[in-house]
Amino acid sequence: MRLLAVTVLTALAVTGCASTQSTARGGSSTGFSTGTASAGPTGSGPAVGGSGATSGSSPGTSSAPVAARCPDQLDEGQYNGRQAKPVSGDVTVDWVLRCRVAPQPDGSRFLLTERSTSDPTALLAALRSSDEPRSSGACPMIRVVVPYFALVQRDGRVVVPKIPLTGCGMPQTGVLQALNQMSFEVIGRKRLP
């Protein structure tokens, strides 16, 4: 029974709760600001590379056009890669970019580039948590797959966030829950080979 629960949890994390839109909790479709703008080295540049859509401004958001793109390769180790940076308290986030692979009933797969339409405050709070101390006990033999996501700032810079880890080296559930509770709209769709 425990193995079934772990398998279901992993499947939900992989699919982003099996939908292209998650349920929003108290957010709106306008831009969001948390903290003050940072002029420091927190951004990794406007384009992350790969496929996606160039997103201009929408009503209530920043006026800086952003080339929000998904990476060329979405692998399971995407989170906490070399581009990942800790999220400081002074990062101002306009919206969240999420990239997912969506399998279709006919066996084909699409890479979906998504833009958040809800408030990222809960996600930012979860991302600012500290890593838990390394566990000295047994850890589960599973790997949690997190959809690729990045924080798009008001000035157009993109921050790939470092995800805080549990004592067993897995992403903390608060980050996954906050990400899955956000609403997203598809802004790009590419058929995969």
Rosetta constraint file for C-alpha pairs under 8 A:
AtomPair CA 1 CA 5 HARMONIC 6.46 0.50
AtomPair CA 2 CA 6 HARMONIC 6.33 0.50
AtomPair CA 3 CA 7 HARMONIC 6.13 0.50
AtomPair CA 4 CA 8 HARMONIC 6.14 0.50
AtomPair CA 5 CA 9 HARMONIC 6.11 0.50
AtomPair CA 6 CA 10 HARMONIC 6.13 0.50
AtomPair CA 6 CA 142 HARMONIC 7.84 0.50
AtomPair CA 7 CA 11 HARMONIC 6.13 0.50
AtomPair CA 8 CA 12 HARMONIC 6.15 0.50
AtomPair CA 9 CA 13 HARMONIC 6.28 0.50
AtomPair CA 10 CA 14 HARMONIC 6.19 0.50
AtomPair CA 10 CA 143 HARMONIC 7.59 0.50
AtomPair CA 10 CA 144 HARMONIC 5.67 0.50
AtomPair CA 10 CA 145 HARMONIC 6.90 0.50
AtomPair CA 11 CA 15 HARMONIC 6.24 0.50
AtomPair CA 11 CA 17 HARMONIC 8.00 0.50
AtomPair CA 12 CA 16 HARMONIC 5.85 0.50
AtomPair CA 12 CA 17 HARMONIC 4.61 0.50
AtomPair CA 12 CA 18 HARMONIC 6.42 0.50
AtomPair CA 13 CA 17 HARMONIC 6.33 0.50
AtomPair CA 13 CA 144 HARMONIC 6.89 0.50
AtomPair CA 13 CA 145 HARMONIC 6.14 0.50
AtomPair CA 13 CA 146 HARMONIC 6.16 0.50
AtomPair CA 13 CA 147 HARMONIC 7.69 0.50
AtomPair CA 13 CA 176 HARMONIC 7.21 0.50
AtomPair CA 14 CA 144 HARMONIC 7.65 0.50
AtomPair CA 14 CA 145 HARMONIC 5.32 0.50
AtomPair CA 14 CA 146 HARMONIC 6.21 0.50
AtomPair CA 14 CA 147 HARMONIC 6.60 0.50
AtomPair CA 15 CA 19 HARMONIC 7.13 0.50
AtomPair CA 15 CA 100 HARMONIC 7.62 0.50
AtomPair CA 15 CA 101 HARMONIC 7.99 0.50
AtomPair CA 15 CA 102 HARMONIC 7.56 0.50
AtomPair CA 15 CA 147 HARMONIC 7.93 0.50
AtomPair CA 16 CA 20 HARMONIC 7.68 0.50
AtomPair CA 16 CA 22 HARMONIC 7.80 0.50
AtomPair CA 16 CA 147 HARMONIC 7.20 0.50
AtomPair CA 16 CA 180 HARMONIC 5.95 0.50
AtomPair CA 17 CA 22 HARMONIC 7.42 0.50
AtomPair CA 17 CA 180 HARMONIC 6.72 0.50
AtomPair CA 20 CA 184 HARMONIC 7.08 0.50
AtomPair CA 20 CA 185 HARMONIC 7.49 0.50
AtomPair CA 20 CA 186 HARMONIC 7.56 0.50
AtomPair CA 21 CA 182 HARMONIC 7.86 0.50
AtomPair CA 21 CA 183 HARMONIC 5.33 0.50
AtomPair CA 21 CA 184 HARMONIC 5.28 0.50
AtomPair CA 21 CA 185 HARMONIC 6.82 0.50
AtomPair CA 22 CA 180 HARMONIC 5.85 0.50
AtomPair CA 22 CA 181 HARMONIC 5.45 0.50
AtomPair CA 22 CA 182 HARMONIC 5.50 0.50
AtomPair CA 22 CA 183 HARMONIC 4.70 0.50
AtomPair CA 22 CA 184 HARMONIC 6.74 0.50
AtomPair CA 23 CA 180 HARMONIC 7.74 0.50
AtomPair CA 23 CA 181 HARMONIC 5.29 0.50
AtomPair CA 23 CA 182 HARMONIC 6.03 0.50
AtomPair CA 23 CA 183 HARMONIC 5.63 0.50
AtomPair CA 24 CA 118 HARMONIC 6.15 0.50
AtomPair CA 24 CA 181 HARMONIC 5.62 0.50
AtomPair CA 24 CA 182 HARMONIC 4.97 0.50
AtomPair CA 24 CA 183 HARMONIC 5.12 0.50
AtomPair CA 25 CA 118 HARMONIC 7.86 0.50
AtomPair CA 25 CA 181 HARMONIC 6.95 0.50
AtomPair CA 25 CA 182 HARMONIC 7.36 0.50
AtomPair CA 26 CA 118 HARMONIC 7.78 0.50
AtomPair CA 26 CA 119 HARMONIC 7.60 0.50
AtomPair CA 27 CA 117 HARMONIC 7.61 0.50
AtomPair CA 27 CA 118 HARMONIC 4.45 0.50
AtomPair CA 27 CA 119 HARMONIC 4.74 0.50
AtomPair CA 28 CA 117 HARMONIC 6.55 0.50
AtomPair CA 28 CA 118 HARMONIC 5.23 0.50
AtomPair CA 28 CA 119 HARMONIC 6.62 0.50
AtomPair CA 29 CA 117 HARMONIC 4.55 0.50
AtomPair CA 29 CA 118 HARMONIC 5.69 0.50
AtomPair CA 30 CA 59 HARMONIC 6.80 0.50
AtomPair CA 30 CA 60 HARMONIC 4.80 0.50
AtomPair CA 30 CA 61 HARMONIC 5.90 0.50
AtomPair CA 30 CA 117 HARMONIC 7.04 0.50
AtomPair CA 30 CA 118 HARMONIC 7.67 0.50
AtomPair CA 31 CA 60 HARMONIC 5.53 0.50
AtomPair CA 31 CA 61 HARMONIC 4.28 0.50
AtomPair CA 31 CA 62 HARMONIC 7.04 0.50
AtomPair CA 31 CA 94 HARMONIC 5.14 0.50
AtomPair CA 31 CA 95 HARMONIC 6.64 0.50
AtomPair CA 31 CA 119 HARMONIC 7.94 0.50
AtomPair CA 32 CA 61 HARMONIC 7.65 0.50
AtomPair CA 32 CA 93 HARMONIC 6.33 0.50
AtomPair CA 32 CA 94 HARMONIC 5.00 0.50
AtomPair CA 32 CA 95 HARMONIC 6.88 0.50
AtomPair CA 32 CA 119 HARMONIC 6.06 0.50
AtomPair CA 32 CA 120 HARMONIC 7.22 0.50
AtomPair CA 33 CA 92 HARMONIC 5.33 0.50
AtomPair CA 33 CA 93 HARMONIC 5.58 0.50
AtomPair CA 33 CA 94 HARMONIC 6.08 0.50
AtomPair CA 34 CA 90 HARMONIC 7.66 0.50
AtomPair CA 34 CA 91 HARMONIC 6.99 0.50
AtomPair CA 34 CA 92 HARMONIC 5.10 0.50
AtomPair CA 34 CA 93 HARMONIC 6.34 0.50
AtomPair CA 34 CA 121 HARMONIC 6.87 0.50
AtomPair CA 35 CA 89 HARMONIC 6.27 0.50
AtomPair CA 35 CA 90 HARMONIC 4.88 0.50
AtomPair CA 35 CA 91 HARMONIC 6.03 0.50
AtomPair CA 35 CA 92 HARMONIC 5.49 0.50
AtomPair CA 36 CA 90 HARMONIC 5.08 0.50
AtomPair CA 36 CA 91 HARMONIC 6.36 0.50
AtomPair CA 36 CA 92 HARMONIC 5.65 0.50
AtomPair CA 37 CA 90 HARMONIC 6.22 0.50
AtomPair CA 37 CA 91 HARMONIC 5.90 0.50
AtomPair CA 37 CA 92 HARMONIC 5.16 0.50
AtomPair CA 37 CA 154 HARMONIC 7.84 0.50
AtomPair CA 38 CA 42 HARMONIC 7.44 0.50
AtomPair CA 38 CA 90 HARMONIC 5.87 0.50
AtomPair CA 38 CA 91 HARMONIC 5.75 0.50
AtomPair CA 38 CA 92 HARMONIC 7.15 0.50
AtomPair CA 42 CA 85 HARMONIC 6.93 0.50
AtomPair CA 42 CA 87 HARMONIC 7.81 0.50
AtomPair CA 42 CA 91 HARMONIC 7.67 0.50
AtomPair CA 42 CA 159 HARMONIC 6.46 0.50
AtomPair CA 43 CA 157 HARMONIC 5.28 0.50
AtomPair CA 43 CA 158 HARMONIC 5.38 0.50
AtomPair CA 43 CA 159 HARMONIC 4.80 0.50
AtomPair CA 43 CA 160 HARMONIC 7.92 0.50
AtomPair CA 44 CA 48 HARMONIC 7.89 0.50
AtomPair CA 44 CA 83 HARMONIC 7.10 0.50
AtomPair CA 44 CA 157 HARMONIC 6.71 0.50
AtomPair CA 44 CA 158 HARMONIC 5.68 0.50
AtomPair CA 44 CA 159 HARMONIC 5.56 0.50
AtomPair CA 44 CA 160 HARMONIC 7.18 0.50
AtomPair CA 45 CA 157 HARMONIC 5.19 0.50
AtomPair CA 45 CA 158 HARMONIC 5.59 0.50
AtomPair CA 45 CA 159 HARMONIC 7.66 0.50
AtomPair CA 46 CA 66 HARMONIC 6.21 0.50
AtomPair CA 46 CA 67 HARMONIC 5.97 0.50
AtomPair CA 46 CA 68 HARMONIC 6.86 0.50
AtomPair CA 46 CA 156 HARMONIC 5.83 0.50
AtomPair CA 46 CA 157 HARMONIC 4.62 0.50
AtomPair CA 46 CA 158 HARMONIC 5.14 0.50
AtomPair CA 47 CA 66 HARMONIC 7.62 0.50
AtomPair CA 47 CA 67 HARMONIC 5.28 0.50
AtomPair CA 47 CA 68 HARMONIC 5.75 0.50
AtomPair CA 47 CA 69 HARMONIC 6.00 0.50
AtomPair CA 47 CA 158 HARMONIC 7.11 0.50
AtomPair CA 48 CA 68 HARMONIC 6.96 0.50
AtomPair CA 48 CA 69 HARMONIC 5.59 0.50
AtomPair CA 48 CA 70 HARMONIC 6.39 0.50
AtomPair CA 48 CA 71 HARMONIC 5.96 0.50
AtomPair CA 48 CA 158 HARMONIC 7.48 0.50
AtomPair CA 49 CA 69 HARMONIC 5.67 0.50
AtomPair CA 49 CA 70 HARMONIC 6.23 0.50
AtomPair CA 49 CA 71 HARMONIC 5.07 0.50
AtomPair CA 49 CA 72 HARMONIC 6.34 0.50
AtomPair CA 50 CA 69 HARMONIC 5.91 0.50
AtomPair CA 50 CA 70 HARMONIC 5.32 0.50
AtomPair CA 50 CA 71 HARMONIC 4.45 0.50
AtomPair CA 50 CA 72 HARMONIC 3.96 0.50
AtomPair CA 50 CA 73 HARMONIC 7.60 0.50
AtomPair CA 51 CA 69 HARMONIC 5.57 0.50
AtomPair CA 51 CA 70 HARMONIC 5.35 0.50
AtomPair CA 51 CA 71 HARMONIC 6.69 0.50
AtomPair CA 51 CA 72 HARMONIC 6.37 0.50
AtomPair CA 51 CA 190 HARMONIC 7.33 0.50
AtomPair CA 52 CA 68 HARMONIC 6.62 0.50
AtomPair CA 52 CA 69 HARMONIC 4.37 0.50
AtomPair CA 52 CA 70 HARMONIC 5.52 0.50
AtomPair CA 52 CA 112 HARMONIC 7.77 0.50
AtomPair CA 52 CA 113 HARMONIC 5.56 0.50
AtomPair CA 52 CA 187 HARMONIC 7.63 0.50
AtomPair CA 52 CA 188 HARMONIC 5.23 0.50
AtomPair CA 52 CA 189 HARMONIC 7.06 0.50
AtomPair CA 52 CA 190 HARMONIC 7.63 0.50
AtomPair CA 53 CA 67 HARMONIC 6.80 0.50
AtomPair CA 53 CA 68 HARMONIC 6.20 0.50
AtomPair CA 53 CA 69 HARMONIC 6.14 0.50
AtomPair CA 53 CA 113 HARMONIC 7.15 0.50
AtomPair CA 53 CA 187 HARMONIC 6.17 0.50
AtomPair CA 53 CA 188 HARMONIC 5.17 0.50
AtomPair CA 54 CA 65 HARMONIC 7.61 0.50
AtomPair CA 54 CA 66 HARMONIC 6.13 0.50
AtomPair CA 54 CA 67 HARMONIC 4.39 0.50
AtomPair CA 54 CA 68 HARMONIC 5.68 0.50
AtomPair CA 54 CA 69 HARMONIC 7.32 0.50
AtomPair CA 55 CA 65 HARMONIC 6.14 0.50
AtomPair CA 55 CA 66 HARMONIC 5.44 0.50
AtomPair CA 55 CA 67 HARMONIC 6.11 0.50
AtomPair CA 55 CA 68 HARMONIC 6.43 0.50
AtomPair CA 55 CA 187 HARMONIC 7.74 0.50
AtomPair CA 56 CA 63 HARMONIC 7.32 0.50
AtomPair CA 56 CA 64 HARMONIC 6.97 0.50
AtomPair CA 56 CA 65 HARMONIC 4.26 0.50
AtomPair CA 56 CA 66 HARMONIC 6.06 0.50
AtomPair CA 57 CA 61 HARMONIC 5.97 0.50
AtomPair CA 57 CA 62 HARMONIC 5.87 0.50
AtomPair CA 57 CA 63 HARMONIC 5.07 0.50
AtomPair CA 57 CA 64 HARMONIC 6.53 0.50
AtomPair CA 57 CA 65 HARMONIC 5.96 0.50
AtomPair CA 58 CA 62 HARMONIC 7.63 0.50
AtomPair CA 58 CA 63 HARMONIC 7.87 0.50
AtomPair CA 61 CA 94 HARMONIC 6.78 0.50
AtomPair CA 61 CA 154 HARMONIC 7.76 0.50
AtomPair CA 62 CA 94 HARMONIC 7.05 0.50
AtomPair CA 62 CA 154 HARMONIC 5.36 0.50
AtomPair CA 62 CA 155 HARMONIC 7.30 0.50
AtomPair CA 63 CA 154 HARMONIC 7.99 0.50
AtomPair CA 64 CA 154 HARMONIC 7.13 0.50
AtomPair CA 64 CA 155 HARMONIC 5.99 0.50
AtomPair CA 64 CA 156 HARMONIC 5.78 0.50
AtomPair CA 65 CA 156 HARMONIC 6.59 0.50
AtomPair CA 66 CA 156 HARMONIC 5.20 0.50
AtomPair CA 66 CA 157 HARMONIC 7.73 0.50
AtomPair CA 68 CA 97 HARMONIC 7.05 0.50
AtomPair CA 68 CA 158 HARMONIC 7.91 0.50
AtomPair CA 69 CA 113 HARMONIC 7.18 0.50
AtomPair CA 70 CA 98 HARMONIC 7.85 0.50
AtomPair CA 70 CA 99 HARMONIC 5.83 0.50
AtomPair CA 70 CA 113 HARMONIC 6.49 0.50
AtomPair CA 70 CA 148 HARMONIC 7.85 0.50
AtomPair CA 74 CA 78 HARMONIC 6.61 0.50
AtomPair CA 74 CA 148 HARMONIC 7.20 0.50
AtomPair CA 76 CA 145 HARMONIC 5.77 0.50
AtomPair CA 76 CA 146 HARMONIC 7.37 0.50
AtomPair CA 77 CA 81 HARMONIC 7.08 0.50
AtomPair CA 77 CA 145 HARMONIC 7.90 0.50
AtomPair CA 78 CA 146 HARMONIC 7.97 0.50
AtomPair CA 78 CA 148 HARMONIC 6.46 0.50
AtomPair CA 79 CA 84 HARMONIC 7.18 0.50
AtomPair CA 79 CA 146 HARMONIC 7.01 0.50
AtomPair CA 79 CA 148 HARMONIC 6.85 0.50
AtomPair CA 79 CA 161 HARMONIC 7.98 0.50
AtomPair CA 79 CA 162 HARMONIC 6.94 0.50
AtomPair CA 79 CA 163 HARMONIC 6.77 0.50
AtomPair CA 80 CA 84 HARMONIC 5.06 0.50
AtomPair CA 80 CA 85 HARMONIC 7.87 0.50
AtomPair CA 80 CA 161 HARMONIC 7.38 0.50
AtomPair CA 80 CA 162 HARMONIC 5.04 0.50
AtomPair CA 80 CA 163 HARMONIC 6.21 0.50
AtomPair CA 83 CA 160 HARMONIC 6.21 0.50
AtomPair CA 84 CA 159 HARMONIC 7.51 0.50
AtomPair CA 84 CA 160 HARMONIC 4.85 0.50
AtomPair CA 84 CA 161 HARMONIC 4.94 0.50
AtomPair CA 84 CA 162 HARMONIC 4.69 0.50
AtomPair CA 85 CA 159 HARMONIC 7.11 0.50
AtomPair CA 85 CA 160 HARMONIC 6.23 0.50
AtomPair CA 85 CA 161 HARMONIC 5.04 0.50
AtomPair CA 85 CA 162 HARMONIC 4.96 0.50
AtomPair CA 86 CA 127 HARMONIC 7.75 0.50
AtomPair CA 86 CA 128 HARMONIC 7.30 0.50
AtomPair CA 86 CA 161 HARMONIC 5.83 0.50
AtomPair CA 86 CA 162 HARMONIC 4.94 0.50
AtomPair CA 86 CA 163 HARMONIC 7.72 0.50
AtomPair CA 87 CA 91 HARMONIC 6.85 0.50
AtomPair CA 87 CA 124 HARMONIC 7.46 0.50
AtomPair CA 87 CA 127 HARMONIC 6.45 0.50
AtomPair CA 87 CA 128 HARMONIC 5.81 0.50
AtomPair CA 87 CA 161 HARMONIC 6.05 0.50
AtomPair CA 87 CA 162 HARMONIC 7.04 0.50
AtomPair CA 88 CA 128 HARMONIC 6.90 0.50
AtomPair CA 89 CA 128 HARMONIC 7.70 0.50
AtomPair CA 91 CA 153 HARMONIC 7.44 0.50
AtomPair CA 92 CA 153 HARMONIC 5.58 0.50
AtomPair CA 92 CA 154 HARMONIC 6.59 0.50
AtomPair CA 93 CA 120 HARMONIC 7.56 0.50
AtomPair CA 93 CA 151 HARMONIC 6.13 0.50
AtomPair CA 93 CA 152 HARMONIC 5.71 0.50
AtomPair CA 93 CA 153 HARMONIC 4.36 0.50
AtomPair CA 93 CA 154 HARMONIC 6.21 0.50
AtomPair CA 94 CA 151 HARMONIC 7.71 0.50
AtomPair CA 94 CA 152 HARMONIC 5.78 0.50
AtomPair CA 94 CA 153 HARMONIC 5.06 0.50
AtomPair CA 94 CA 154 HARMONIC 5.08 0.50
AtomPair CA 95 CA 115 HARMONIC 6.74 0.50
AtomPair CA 95 CA 116 HARMONIC 5.61 0.50
AtomPair CA 95 CA 117 HARMONIC 7.32 0.50
AtomPair CA 95 CA 119 HARMONIC 7.96 0.50
AtomPair CA 95 CA 120 HARMONIC 7.15 0.50
AtomPair CA 95 CA 151 HARMONIC 6.35 0.50
AtomPair CA 95 CA 152 HARMONIC 5.37 0.50
AtomPair CA 95 CA 153 HARMONIC 7.04 0.50
AtomPair CA 96 CA 115 HARMONIC 5.86 0.50
AtomPair CA 96 CA 116 HARMONIC 5.11 0.50
AtomPair CA 96 CA 120 HARMONIC 7.28 0.50
AtomPair CA 96 CA 149 HARMONIC 6.85 0.50
AtomPair CA 96 CA 150 HARMONIC 5.83 0.50
AtomPair CA 96 CA 151 HARMONIC 4.78 0.50
AtomPair CA 96 CA 152 HARMONIC 5.78 0.50
AtomPair CA 97 CA 113 HARMONIC 7.20 0.50
AtomPair CA 97 CA 114 HARMONIC 5.74 0.50
AtomPair CA 97 CA 115 HARMONIC 4.98 0.50
AtomPair CA 97 CA 116 HARMONIC 6.54 0.50
AtomPair CA 97 CA 149 HARMONIC 5.27 0.50
AtomPair CA 97 CA 150 HARMONIC 5.14 0.50
AtomPair CA 97 CA 151 HARMONIC 6.30 0.50
AtomPair CA 97 CA 152 HARMONIC 6.88 0.50
AtomPair CA 98 CA 113 HARMONIC 6.10 0.50
AtomPair CA 98 CA 114 HARMONIC 5.04 0.50
AtomPair CA 98 CA 115 HARMONIC 6.47 0.50
AtomPair CA 98 CA 116 HARMONIC 7.72 0.50
AtomPair CA 98 CA 147 HARMONIC 6.80 0.50
AtomPair CA 98 CA 148 HARMONIC 5.77 0.50
AtomPair CA 98 CA 149 HARMONIC 4.23 0.50
AtomPair CA 98 CA 150 HARMONIC 6.66 0.50
AtomPair CA 99 CA 111 HARMONIC 6.89 0.50
AtomPair CA 99 CA 112 HARMONIC 5.61 0.50
AtomPair CA 99 CA 113 HARMONIC 4.81 0.50
AtomPair CA 99 CA 114 HARMONIC 6.14 0.50
AtomPair CA 99 CA 147 HARMONIC 6.20 0.50
AtomPair CA 99 CA 148 HARMONIC 5.25 0.50
AtomPair CA 99 CA 149 HARMONIC 6.17 0.50
AtomPair CA 100 CA 111 HARMONIC 5.72 0.50
AtomPair CA 100 CA 112 HARMONIC 5.23 0.50
AtomPair CA 100 CA 113 HARMONIC 6.86 0.50
AtomPair CA 100 CA 147 HARMONIC 5.77 0.50
AtomPair CA 100 CA 148 HARMONIC 6.93 0.50
AtomPair CA 101 CA 109 HARMONIC 6.53 0.50
AtomPair CA 101 CA 110 HARMONIC 5.60 0.50
AtomPair CA 101 CA 111 HARMONIC 4.57 0.50
AtomPair CA 101 CA 112 HARMONIC 6.16 0.50
AtomPair CA 102 CA 109 HARMONIC 5.56 0.50
AtomPair CA 102 CA 110 HARMONIC 5.18 0.50
AtomPair CA 102 CA 111 HARMONIC 6.31 0.50
AtomPair CA 102 CA 112 HARMONIC 6.89 0.50
AtomPair CA 103 CA 107 HARMONIC 6.55 0.50
AtomPair CA 103 CA 108 HARMONIC 6.05 0.50
AtomPair CA 103 CA 109 HARMONIC 4.35 0.50
AtomPair CA 103 CA 110 HARMONIC 6.46 0.50
AtomPair CA 104 CA 108 HARMONIC 5.34 0.50
AtomPair CA 104 CA 109 HARMONIC 5.73 0.50
AtomPair CA 104 CA 110 HARMONIC 7.64 0.50
AtomPair CA 108 CA 191 HARMONIC 7.53 0.50
AtomPair CA 108 CA 192 HARMONIC 7.34 0.50
AtomPair CA 108 CA 193 HARMONIC 7.97 0.50
AtomPair CA 109 CA 191 HARMONIC 6.06 0.50
AtomPair CA 109 CA 192 HARMONIC 5.52 0.50
AtomPair CA 109 CA 193 HARMONIC 7.71 0.50
AtomPair CA 110 CA 189 HARMONIC 6.38 0.50
AtomPair CA 110 CA 190 HARMONIC 5.38 0.50
AtomPair CA 110 CA 191 HARMONIC 4.38 0.50
AtomPair CA 110 CA 192 HARMONIC 5.40 0.50
AtomPair CA 111 CA 189 HARMONIC 5.69 0.50
AtomPair CA 111 CA 190 HARMONIC 5.12 0.50
AtomPair CA 111 CA 191 HARMONIC 6.33 0.50
AtomPair CA 111 CA 192 HARMONIC 6.56 0.50
AtomPair CA 112 CA 186 HARMONIC 6.49 0.50
AtomPair CA 112 CA 187 HARMONIC 7.71 0.50
AtomPair CA 112 CA 188 HARMONIC 5.82 0.50
AtomPair CA 112 CA 189 HARMONIC 4.71 0.50
AtomPair CA 112 CA 190 HARMONIC 6.68 0.50
AtomPair CA 113 CA 186 HARMONIC 5.83 0.50
AtomPair CA 113 CA 187 HARMONIC 5.67 0.50
AtomPair CA 113 CA 188 HARMONIC 4.72 0.50
AtomPair CA 113 CA 189 HARMONIC 6.19 0.50
AtomPair CA 114 CA 184 HARMONIC 5.81 0.50
AtomPair CA 114 CA 185 HARMONIC 5.36 0.50
AtomPair CA 114 CA 186 HARMONIC 4.35 0.50
AtomPair CA 114 CA 187 HARMONIC 5.42 0.50
AtomPair CA 114 CA 188 HARMONIC 6.87 0.50
AtomPair CA 115 CA 184 HARMONIC 5.29 0.50
AtomPair CA 115 CA 185 HARMONIC 5.38 0.50
AtomPair CA 115 CA 186 HARMONIC 6.42 0.50
AtomPair CA 115 CA 187 HARMONIC 6.51 0.50
AtomPair CA 116 CA 182 HARMONIC 6.81 0.50
AtomPair CA 116 CA 183 HARMONIC 5.66 0.50
AtomPair CA 116 CA 184 HARMONIC 4.18 0.50
AtomPair CA 116 CA 185 HARMONIC 6.35 0.50
AtomPair CA 117 CA 182 HARMONIC 7.52 0.50
AtomPair CA 117 CA 183 HARMONIC 5.44 0.50
AtomPair CA 117 CA 184 HARMONIC 5.42 0.50
AtomPair CA 117 CA 185 HARMONIC 6.82 0.50
AtomPair CA 118 CA 182 HARMONIC 5.78 0.50
AtomPair CA 118 CA 183 HARMONIC 5.51 0.50
AtomPair CA 118 CA 184 HARMONIC 7.47 0.50
AtomPair CA 119 CA 182 HARMONIC 7.38 0.50
AtomPair CA 120 CA 124 HARMONIC 6.19 0.50
AtomPair CA 120 CA 182 HARMONIC 7.36 0.50
AtomPair CA 121 CA 125 HARMONIC 6.24 0.50
AtomPair CA 122 CA 126 HARMONIC 6.26 0.50
AtomPair CA 122 CA 178 HARMONIC 5.79 0.50
AtomPair CA 123 CA 127 HARMONIC 6.12 0.50
AtomPair CA 123 CA 174 HARMONIC 7.95 0.50
AtomPair CA 123 CA 175 HARMONIC 6.01 0.50
AtomPair CA 123 CA 178 HARMONIC 4.89 0.50
AtomPair CA 123 CA 179 HARMONIC 6.05 0.50
AtomPair CA 124 CA 128 HARMONIC 6.22 0.50
AtomPair CA 125 CA 129 HARMONIC 6.86 0.50
AtomPair CA 126 CA 174 HARMONIC 5.63 0.50
AtomPair CA 126 CA 175 HARMONIC 5.14 0.50
AtomPair CA 126 CA 178 HARMONIC 7.32 0.50
AtomPair CA 127 CA 161 HARMONIC 7.36 0.50
AtomPair CA 127 CA 162 HARMONIC 7.23 0.50
AtomPair CA 127 CA 163 HARMONIC 5.87 0.50
AtomPair CA 127 CA 164 HARMONIC 6.29 0.50
AtomPair CA 127 CA 175 HARMONIC 6.23 0.50
AtomPair CA 128 CA 164 HARMONIC 7.60 0.50
AtomPair CA 129 CA 164 HARMONIC 6.19 0.50
AtomPair CA 130 CA 164 HARMONIC 5.89 0.50
AtomPair CA 130 CA 165 HARMONIC 7.78 0.50
AtomPair CA 131 CA 164 HARMONIC 4.83 0.50
AtomPair CA 131 CA 165 HARMONIC 4.86 0.50
AtomPair CA 131 CA 166 HARMONIC 6.18 0.50
AtomPair CA 131 CA 167 HARMONIC 7.51 0.50
AtomPair CA 132 CA 164 HARMONIC 7.81 0.50
AtomPair CA 132 CA 165 HARMONIC 6.27 0.50
AtomPair CA 132 CA 166 HARMONIC 5.03 0.50
AtomPair CA 132 CA 167 HARMONIC 5.01 0.50
AtomPair CA 133 CA 166 HARMONIC 7.49 0.50
AtomPair CA 133 CA 167 HARMONIC 5.26 0.50
AtomPair CA 134 CA 166 HARMONIC 7.53 0.50
AtomPair CA 134 CA 167 HARMONIC 4.18 0.50
AtomPair CA 134 CA 168 HARMONIC 6.34 0.50
AtomPair CA 134 CA 169 HARMONIC 7.50 0.50
AtomPair CA 135 CA 139 HARMONIC 7.66 0.50
AtomPair CA 135 CA 167 HARMONIC 4.56 0.50
AtomPair CA 135 CA 168 HARMONIC 5.81 0.50
AtomPair CA 139 CA 168 HARMONIC 5.59 0.50
AtomPair CA 140 CA 168 HARMONIC 7.78 0.50
AtomPair CA 143 CA 170 HARMONIC 7.20 0.50
AtomPair CA 144 CA 170 HARMONIC 6.64 0.50
AtomPair CA 144 CA 171 HARMONIC 7.20 0.50
AtomPair CA 146 CA 176 HARMONIC 7.44 0.50
AtomPair CA 149 CA 160 HARMONIC 6.99 0.50
AtomPair CA 149 CA 161 HARMONIC 7.99 0.50
AtomPair CA 150 CA 158 HARMONIC 6.43 0.50
AtomPair CA 150 CA 159 HARMONIC 5.63 0.50
AtomPair CA 150 CA 160 HARMONIC 4.57 0.50
AtomPair CA 150 CA 161 HARMONIC 6.34 0.50
AtomPair CA 151 CA 158 HARMONIC 5.63 0.50
AtomPair CA 151 CA 159 HARMONIC 5.01 0.50
AtomPair CA 151 CA 160 HARMONIC 6.31 0.50
AtomPair CA 151 CA 161 HARMONIC 7.11 0.50
AtomPair CA 152 CA 156 HARMONIC 6.15 0.50
AtomPair CA 152 CA 157 HARMONIC 5.92 0.50
AtomPair CA 152 CA 158 HARMONIC 4.59 0.50
AtomPair CA 152 CA 159 HARMONIC 6.40 0.50
AtomPair CA 153 CA 157 HARMONIC 5.35 0.50
AtomPair CA 153 CA 158 HARMONIC 6.21 0.50
AtomPair CA 153 CA 159 HARMONIC 7.62 0.50
AtomPair CA 163 CA 171 HARMONIC 6.18 0.50
AtomPair CA 163 CA 172 HARMONIC 7.52 0.50
AtomPair CA 163 CA 175 HARMONIC 7.36 0.50
AtomPair CA 164 CA 171 HARMONIC 6.01 0.50
AtomPair CA 164 CA 172 HARMONIC 5.98 0.50
AtomPair CA 164 CA 175 HARMONIC 7.99 0.50
AtomPair CA 165 CA 169 HARMONIC 5.23 0.50
AtomPair CA 165 CA 170 HARMONIC 5.17 0.50
AtomPair CA 165 CA 171 HARMONIC 4.55 0.50
AtomPair CA 165 CA 172 HARMONIC 5.21 0.50
AtomPair CA 166 CA 170 HARMONIC 5.29 0.50
AtomPair CA 166 CA 171 HARMONIC 6.12 0.50
AtomPair CA 166 CA 172 HARMONIC 5.42 0.50
AtomPair CA 171 CA 175 HARMONIC 7.23 0.50
AtomPair CA 171 CA 176 HARMONIC 7.55 0.50
AtomPair CA 172 CA 176 HARMONIC 7.04 0.50
AtomPair CA 173 CA 177 HARMONIC 6.01 0.50
AtomPair CA 174 CA 178 HARMONIC 6.03 0.50
AtomPair CA 175 CA 179 HARMONIC 6.09 0.50
AtomPair CA 176 CA 180 HARMONIC 6.05 0.50
AtomPair CA 177 CA 181 HARMONIC 6.10 0.50
AtomPair CA 178 CA 182 HARMONIC 6.62 0.50
